[in-house]
Amino acid sequence: MKKLIISLLATLSLGASTHAQENTSKGHVWKVTKNGKTNYLGGSVHALRKSDYPLPLAYDMALKNADNIIFETDIDAFKNPEIAQKMMLEGRIPGGKTLKDYISEDTYQLVDKVCKANAIPTEQVMMMKPMLGSMLISMNMLMKLGYDIASGVDIFLGQEAKKLGKTIGHLETPEQQLGFMLFFETDHIDELVQKQYKDLGQLEDYMTQIVTAFKSGGSEQMNTLFNFWENDYPKLYDILLTQRNRNWMEKIPTIYSEDNTSFIVVGAAHLYGEEGLIYQLEKQGYQLEQL
């Protein structure tokens, strides 16, 4: 589950032109062509360190060549108090119950230990759906390691797009994204929560692998880091990857057929595998070339 949480980050005051020119390694950016028209597709990690910049030159190239830049959702909307309140309300376990009602005493003690180590009240996490609680703790741990959503690829490119006067669009609404991320079911919940909190000890090593694969443009390496989803967490894989990719594939061909050039940026986990956007686009006759 630790890998799942980090995959969600792959699942968001620096200058693109100045910094990107210093990094000529391949990025997770693809030139997408069909019927003589060129667009772009890029993979993101939603939280990075400032030291992970500059981004590979391919991001700067795609951004400059595009008229529109399309992200998963409107990240700025999450600053809206109404959205934040909605997330906290919908992120609560329903029926007046808590996570403790669904997990064993051993698992509860493990969660309690991790919460205390991160100065997060256990009672607060017990009230949250497992995905929200785990993300709270993971982001707390990542911030201690120097990672920050404010340094994520999405926010960075969004800021640069605004400076360059690009049109910004989104594949799904904040409400839709919340709906995917805050689902709740009780099947195997004790096992999942136990795995999640046991694996948090390896968080730093796994994130290092993600960033290395991201910065090098290693598509096979990145795919390997994410391919555990389908076998280990088939329900989560279906909800967070398969369903969303299929929804997006109903929109992307229309976006790519418009007169303007578009650069679509999504979490890198959405690019690879049989359900990934690269393969799905190729099935529809698009030619993709990694930049």
Secondary structure, 3 states (H helix, E strand, C coil): CHHHHHHCCCCCCCCHHHHHCCCCCCCCEEEEEECCEEEEEEEECCCECHHHCCCCHHHHHHHHHCCEEEECCCHHHHHCHHHHHHHHHHCECCCCCCHHHCCCHHHHHHHHHHHHHCCCCHHHHHCECHHHHHHHHHHHHHHHCCCEHHHCHHHHHHHHHHHCCCEEEECCCHHHHHHHHCCCCCCCHHHHHHHHHHHHHHHHHHHHHHHHHHHHCCHHHHHHHHCHHHHHCHHHHHHHHHHHHHHHHCCHHHHHHCCCCEEEEEEHHHCCCCCCHHHHHHHCCCEEEEC
